Amino acid sequence: IKPDAVKIGMLHSKEVIEKVLLSLNKIKNSKIVLDPVMVAKGGTKLINNPAISILKNKLMKKVFLITPNIPEAEILTNININCKEDMIFAAHKLLEIGANNVLIKGGHLRSKIVQDIFVSKSDIKIFNSKRYNTINTHGTGCTLSSAITTFLSCGKPIKKSCELGINYVSSGIRTNPKYGKGHGPINHLHTINIERKFK
């Protein structure tokens, strides 16, 4: 069974990225989503400069969509992002570098509305979501890129896949289970109806 779409998450080193590039050449799948995970929620850098360089100069050009958050987009473009206009400018810079389509996630900006911005060579689309006052947002970026990939694999167009993925994550944040302390998980199962007798 061949995959209908591929999602790539955090790649730790230059050597790992080189192996992924070899694999992509073999499977020849056009629906590849790259979540360029580089910065932890607390601000810690997760991958080194050689890995960032090959991701930026080789891997990014091979994929259909990249989904950086604001700190990651800043690393890739050397642009400080403080507003919606900066996000759009950075997305265009990523297109110039070689990206095919970009979705910059806006959760790091302080605002009542979260704005995620999709930019392609011919289009811009801003997705607005309500910001929920919760610290249970662990895994939102990874979940979003996975959800988008799932919708792409079902045959949805790229902007619709982004919209549906964003709605899925937003609902997951809104219904988060409030486990433990610190940054808890979102609710990945909110779309599943559980019969009352099992609750």
C-alpha positions as CSV (number, residue, x, y, z in Angstrom):
1,I,0.0,0.0,0.0
2,K,1.5,3.3,-1.1
3,P,1.0,6.4,1.1
4,D,-1.4,9.0,-0.4
5,A,0.4,11.8,1.6
6,V,3.4,12.1,3.8
7,K,4.0,14.2,6.9
8,I,7.5,15.0,8.1
9,G,8.0,16.2,11.6
10,M,11.2,16.9,13.6
11,L,14.4,15.8,12.0
12,H,17.3,15.9,14.5
13,S,20.4,16.1,12.4
14,K,21.8,16.7,8.9
15,E,22.4,13.0,8.5
16,V,18.8,12.2,9.2
17,I,17.5,14.8,6.7
18,E,19.9,13.4,4.0
19,K,18.3,9.9,4.6
20,V,14.8,11.4,4.3
21,L,15.7,13.1,1.1
22,L,16.8,9.7,-0.3
23,S,13.6,8.2,0.7
24,L,11.5,10.9,-0.8
25,N,13.3,10.3,-4.2
26,K,12.1,6.7,-4.0
27,I,8.5,7.1,-3.1
28,K,7.8,10.1,-5.5
29,N,4.8,11.3,-3.6
30,S,3.7,14.9,-4.4
31,K,1.6,15.5,-1.2
32,I,4.4,16.0,1.4
33,V,3.9,18.2,4.4
34,L,6.9,19.4,6.3
35,D,6.5,20.7,9.9
36,P,10.0,22.2,10.4
37,V,10.2,21.6,14.1
38,M,13.1,23.7,15.4
39,V,12.0,25.4,18.6
40,A,10.4,23.9,21.7
41,K,7.4,25.5,23.3
42,G,9.7,27.0,26.0
43,G,12.0,28.6,23.3
44,T,14.8,26.0,23.3
45,K,16.4,25.3,19.9
46,L,16.0,21.7,19.0
47,I,18.2,21.2,16.0
48,N,21.6,22.5,15.1
49,N,22.7,24.9,12.3
50,P,23.9,22.2,9.7
51,A,20.5,20.6,10.0
52,I,18.7,23.9,9.6
53,S,20.8,24.7,6.5
54,I,20.0,21.4,4.7
55,L,16.3,21.6,5.7
56,K,16.2,25.2,4.3
57,N,18.2,24.6,1.1
58,K,17.2,21.1,0.1
59,L,14.3,19.5,1.9
60,M,12.0,22.6,1.8
61,K,12.1,22.6,-2.0
62,K,11.0,19.0,-2.1
63,V,7.7,19.3,-0.2
64,F,4.2,20.5,-1.1
65,L,3.6,22.5,2.1
66,I,5.7,23.7,5.0
67,T,4.0,24.7,8.3
68,P,6.4,26.7,10.5
69,N,5.3,28.5,13.6
70,I,6.5,32.1,14.0
71,P,9.9,31.3,15.8
72,E,10.6,28.7,13.1
73,A,9.7,31.1,10.3
74,E,12.0,33.7,11.9
75,I,14.9,31.2,11.9
76,L,14.3,30.3,8.3
77,T,14.0,33.8,7.0
78,N,16.0,36.0,9.5
79,I,12.9,38.2,9.7
80,N,11.4,39.4,13.0
81,I,7.7,38.7,13.0
82,N,5.5,40.9,15.2
83,C,2.3,41.1,13.2
84,K,0.2,39.7,10.4
85,E,2.0,41.7,7.7
86,D,5.4,40.4,8.9
87,M,4.0,36.8,8.6
88,I,3.0,37.5,5.0
89,F,6.3,39.0,4.2
90,A,8.2,36.0,5.8
91,A,6.0,33.6,3.8
92,H,6.9,35.3,0.6
93,K,10.5,35.1,1.6
94,L,10.1,31.3,2.1
95,L,8.6,31.1,-1.4
96,E,11.6,32.9,-2.8
97,I,14.0,30.5,-1.0
98,G,12.2,27.6,-2.7
99,A,9.1,26.6,-0.7
100,N,6.0,25.7,-2.8
101,N,3.3,26.6,-0.3
102,V,3.6,28.0,3.2
103,L,1.2,28.0,6.2
104,I,2.7,30.2,9.0
105,K,1.0,29.4,12.3
106,G,0.2,32.6,14.3
107,G,-0.3,31.2,17.8
108,H,2.8,33.0,19.2
109,L,1.4,36.5,18.5
110,R,-0.5,38.0,21.4
111,S,-4.1,38.5,20.1
112,K,-7.6,37.5,20.9
113,I,-7.9,35.9,17.4
114,V,-5.2,33.4,16.2
115,Q,-4.4,34.1,12.6
116,D,-2.8,31.3,10.5
117,I,-1.7,32.5,7.1
118,F,-1.5,30.4,3.9
119,V,0.6,31.8,1.1
120,S,1.3,30.4,-2.3
121,K,2.8,31.9,-5.4
122,S,-0.7,33.1,-6.5
123,D,-2.8,33.3,-3.3
124,I,-3.0,34.4,0.3
125,K,-5.6,33.1,2.7
126,I,-5.9,34.1,6.4
127,F,-7.6,31.7,8.8
128,N,-9.1,33.2,11.9
129,S,-9.6,31.1,15.1
130,K,-10.7,32.0,18.6
131,R,-7.9,32.0,21.2
132,Y,-8.7,29.9,24.2
133,N,-7.3,30.8,27.6
134,T,-5.6,27.5,28.4
135,I,-2.0,26.2,28.8
136,N,-3.1,22.8,27.4
137,T,-1.8,23.3,23.9
138,H,1.0,20.7,23.8
139,G,1.4,19.2,20.4
140,T,-0.8,21.7,18.5
141,G,1.8,22.2,15.7
142,C,2.4,18.5,15.1
143,T,-1.3,17.8,15.3
144,L,-2.1,20.5,12.7
145,S,0.5,19.3,10.1
146,S,-0.7,15.7,10.6
147,A,-4.4,16.8,10.2
148,I,-3.6,18.7,7.1
149,T,-1.8,15.7,5.6
150,T,-4.8,13.5,6.4
151,F,-7.2,15.8,4.6
152,L,-4.8,16.0,1.6
153,S,-4.6,12.2,1.5
154,C,-8.4,12.2,1.3
155,G,-8.2,14.4,-1.9
156,K,-9.1,17.8,-0.4
157,P,-7.5,20.8,-2.0
158,I,-4.6,22.4,-0.1
159,K,-6.5,25.5,1.3
160,K,-9.5,23.3,2.3
161,S,-7.1,20.9,4.0
162,C,-5.5,23.8,6.0
163,E,-9.0,25.1,7.0
164,L,-10.2,21.7,8.1
165,G,-6.9,21.0,10.0
166,I,-7.1,24.3,11.8
167,N,-10.7,23.7,12.8
168,Y,-9.8,20.3,14.1
169,V,-6.9,21.6,16.2
170,S,-9.0,24.6,17.5
171,S,-11.7,22.2,18.6
172,G,-9.1,20.0,20.3
173,I,-7.8,23.0,22.2
174,R,-11.3,24.0,23.2
175,T,-12.2,20.5,24.6
176,N,-8.8,19.7,26.1
177,P,-8.9,17.2,28.9
178,K,-6.9,19.3,31.5
179,Y,-4.6,16.5,32.5
180,G,-1.8,17.0,35.0
181,K,0.2,20.2,35.3
182,G,2.1,22.4,32.9
183,H,1.4,22.3,29.1
184,G,-1.1,19.5,28.8
185,P,-2.3,17.9,25.6
186,I,-5.2,18.9,23.4
187,N,-8.1,16.5,22.9
188,H,-7.4,14.5,19.7
189,L,-10.6,12.4,20.1
190,H,-13.1,15.3,20.2
191,T,-14.6,14.1,16.9
192,I,-15.4,10.7,18.3
193,N,-18.9,10.2,19.8
194,I,-18.8,8.0,22.9
195,E,-22.0,6.2,23.8
196,R,-23.3,7.3,27.2
197,K,-23.0,3.9,28.8
198,F,-19.2,4.1,28.3
199,K,-18.8,7.5,29.8
